[in-house]
Amino acid sequence: MDKVVKMVAERAGISESQARTAVNTVASFLKDRLPAGIAGQVDNYLKDDGAGGSAGAGGDLGGMAGKIGGMFGKK
């Protein structure tokens, strides 16, 4: 999750603490609204691999976002 937090902080121009709050808020929002099988994958993508990166699927958050967008009819 640290990698995502740093990316959000840099792109949004906010502190890492604020970015962590934003990432956790978005993750909770997604988990509450996605089907259980996919909602569980949100945590897997945000797990810290101990090296400061995301563990799930090689940290491919963009790929996950594309799949979720496809579920809602976006390409």
C-alpha positions in Angstrom: 0.0 0.0 0.0 3.0 2.3 0.6 3.6 2.5 -3.2 0.0 3.6 -3.8 0.1 6.1 -0.9 3.3 7.7 -2.3 1.8 7.9 -5.8 -1.4 9.6 -4.5 0.6 12.0 -2.3 2.8 13.0 -5.3 0.1 13.3 -7.8 -2.3 15.1 -5.6 0.3 17.3 -3.9 -0.8 16.2 -0.4 1.0 14.6 2.6 1.5 10.9 2.8 -0.8 10.9 5.9 -3.6 12.5 3.9 -2.9 10.2 0.9 -3.1 7.1 3.2 -6.5 8.4 4.5 -7.7 8.8 0.9 -6.5 5.4 -0.2 -8.1 3.7 2.7 -11.4 5.6 2.1 -11.5 4.6 -1.6 -10.6 1.0 -0.7 -13.4 0.9 1.8 -15.8 2.4 -0.6 -14.9 -0.2 -3.3 -15.1 -3.1 -0.9 -18.6 -2.1 0.3 -19.9 -1.9 -3.3 -18.2 -4.6 -5.2 -19.2 -8.3 -5.3 -17.5 -10.3 -2.4 -15.1 -12.1 -4.7 -13.8 -8.9 -6.2 -14.0 -6.9 -3.0 -11.5 -9.3 -1.3 -9.0 -8.6 -4.1 -8.9 -4.9 -3.2 -7.0 -5.9 0.0 -4.8 -8.2 -1.9 -3.7 -5.4 -4.2 -3.1 -3.1 -1.4 -1.1 -5.5 0.8 2.4 -4.4 1.5 4.9 -6.9 0.2 7.5 -5.8 2.7 9.5 -3.9 0.1 7.3 -0.9 -0.1 5.3 -2.1 -3.1 2.0 -3.7 -3.7 1.9 -7.5 -3.5 -1.2 -8.6 -5.4 -0.7 -9.4 -9.1 2.6 -7.7 -9.2 1.1 -4.4 -8.0 -0.9 -4.0 -11.2 -3.5 -1.6 -9.8 -4.1 -0.2 -13.3 -5.1 -3.6 -14.5 -7.5 -4.1 -11.6 -9.0 -0.6 -12.2 -9.6 -1.5 -15.9 -11.3 -4.7 -15.0 -13.6 -2.9 -12.4 -14.4 -0.3 -15.0 -15.3 -3.0 -17.5 -17.8 -4.4 -15.0 -19.6 -1.1 -15.0 -19.7 -0.9 -18.8 -16.6 1.3 -19.2 -13.8 0.4 -21.6 
